[in-house]
Amino acid sequence: MRKIWFGVIMVIIIIVAIVAAVYVTKKEKESALPATAVRQNGTEQWGEAIQKNCLTCHAIRSDGSIERISDVRKTPEGWEDTISRMQQAWGLQITPEDRMAVVKELSEKNGLAPEETEKVMYWLTSNGSTIEPKLGNEAIEKSCISCHAGARPLAQYRTEEEWKKLKDFHIAFNPSMIYQMRTQKWEEESEKVIEYLAKTHALSTKEWTEWKKRKKEYKLEGRWRIVGYRPGIGMYSGYAEFQRKGEDFYENRTMLMPDGKTETYKGNVRIFTGYSLRSSLEGKNKKLRGVFNIQKDGITIRGRWNQVRDIGQYADETYYKADRTTLLAVWPKAMKKGETSVVHIIGMKLPEHVKKEDFKTSAGIAIRKIEKQKKDDVWVQLEVSKDVKPGPQTIQLGNKQITIQVYEKIDYIKVTPEYGVARLNYYGHQQSVQFEAVGYHVGADGKKGTNDDVEIGPVPAKWSMKEFLLGPNDDHDIHFVGTINTDTGLFTPANGGPNPKREWSTNNAGNVTIIATYTDPLTKKQVQGETFLLVTVPDYIYIR
């Protein structure tokens, strides 16, 4: 009798197993069906890459939206991070082509509005030596910023439920975090953060709604004029040509640098969310990665590029659609009264042979001659009267004009960046810091730091370092952290560690003070400025 019941039970188990297997197989087949079959009652349409790589785990709702995914908006970099986490945590297998297709589609449907992106551009452009603005919420400053840049939580928008799940995610993936952050009540603080972000960074915002309404396809193809500024180098100009390449673009550019040499770069440019560009350009000895945004007018693009192996080397650039005659910039942007010097005027679609008589200037300045002209770049000899009043003066060509500042003397300097962060060299990757000494004239009131102060721009300075003491014991960081070029202000970090020459054979991280000394060429009077530099480890460990 026992054998009979045992046999019946076994048959039942086998039948249940077969039914379960058939059900699972059916569900797997359903997940692989085309979009119309998976979502026949839905309103949202999803591309093949998302169907193949996302819908095997994430369920489709009746309106066609995807659970979890449709409840979040992120930057392209944010969606890249999400895919990486799916690979590492859940074993997602995805091709590079599908990966980019997913990022492109999610950035289009669940990205950020231009105004939302602008708030976090300093983070997207890897500007590591930035003092972040106050975020307006003490809970975020206590909890999130203990580990992240402030822009990381602010570069995403979620439903209230998704913000709550983000807290759970932190605890699940980093269970020891609460104990590591024992200086605060993290769970309580995070609840305050969620309450705040659910209101200020909700999934639906006015900016995103308006962007979806006004969104249009900007015309990127064609010729653009570029004006750039690279710390330690100065202002430069150039031209870029964009050509359509599938859904994206190919850029070919030639830049005229302050030393008179030209640099050429070419490479791919991807466009996300209809306005946000990511460029990957290669020149003779450098590779550049750029983050740029097409502005609302559609004829201006602004952003920054960083060198691939040293993100501390960067330049801020503005592209102008090369379809009109105008003056764009002048360098240097300030001159001392009573002096004569050559200044570089950067324009667009200028006359082929500009004469000094073509220019009109303010009463206190005068163009004495045209030194040289290379198409839309003109170098003029500019004389500034001894009697001119310090402040802005104008240079005009036709009905277009630019402003140059006139100053009496350099009263003080500020060192930028105000707070430097360098990262040690590991396997050829590092983050250097380019310091500059920016001169200022106190203005008519004779007081430093008031509204009438005149910013003169970078001035030549001699650079040095001194020990920054955190306590009574000197740890001799100045001998290990790296070196600063005494003429240019470029700090180059040392290699990583461990270093047997240091106590405990630690790495070469440390803190130093950077000092700039400017000497007036006539009076020989010196003024100094200084700032703090932290030299630390990389954001990521690079693998050879």
Secondary structure as UniProt FT lines:
FT   HELIX           2..31
FT   HELIX           35..38
FT   TURN            39..41
FT   HELIX           48..53
FT   TURN            54..57
FT   TURN            62..63
FT   TURN            67..68
FT   HELIX           69..71
FT   STRAND          72..74
FT   HELIX           76..90
FT   HELIX           96..109
FT   HELIX           114..118
FT   TURN            119..120
FT   HELIX           121..124
FT   TURN            125..126
FT   HELIX           138..142
FT   HELIX           144..146
FT   HELIX           151..154
FT   STRAND          156..158
FT   HELIX           160..173
FT   TURN            175..176
FT   HELIX           177..180
FT   TURN            181..183
FT   HELIX           186..200
FT   HELIX           206..214
FT   STRAND          222..230
FT   TURN            231..233
FT   STRAND          234..245
FT   TURN            246..247
FT   STRAND          248..256
FT   TURN            258..259
FT   STRAND          262..272
FT   TURN            273..275
FT   STRAND          276..282
FT   STRAND          287..294
FT   TURN            296..297
FT   STRAND          300..307
FT   TURN            311..312
FT   STRAND          314..321
FT   STRAND          326..331
FT   STRAND          334..336
FT   TURN            337..338
FT   STRAND          340..348
FT   HELIX           356..358
FT   STRAND          359..361
FT   TURN            363..364
FT   STRAND          365..374
FT   TURN            375..376
FT   STRAND          377..384
FT   TURN            386..387
FT   STRAND          391..397
FT   TURN            398..399
FT   STRAND          400..407
FT   STRAND          412..416
FT   STRAND          419..426
FT   TURN            427..428
FT   STRAND          429..431
FT   STRAND          433..434
FT   STRAND          436..441
FT   TURN            444..445
FT   TURN            448..449
FT   TURN            451..452
FT   STRAND          454..458
FT   STRAND          462..467
FT   HELIX           477..479
FT   STRAND          482..484
FT   TURN            486..488
FT   STRAND          490..493
FT   TURN            500..501
FT   HELIX           503..505
FT   STRAND          510..519
FT   TURN            521..523
FT   STRAND          526..536
//
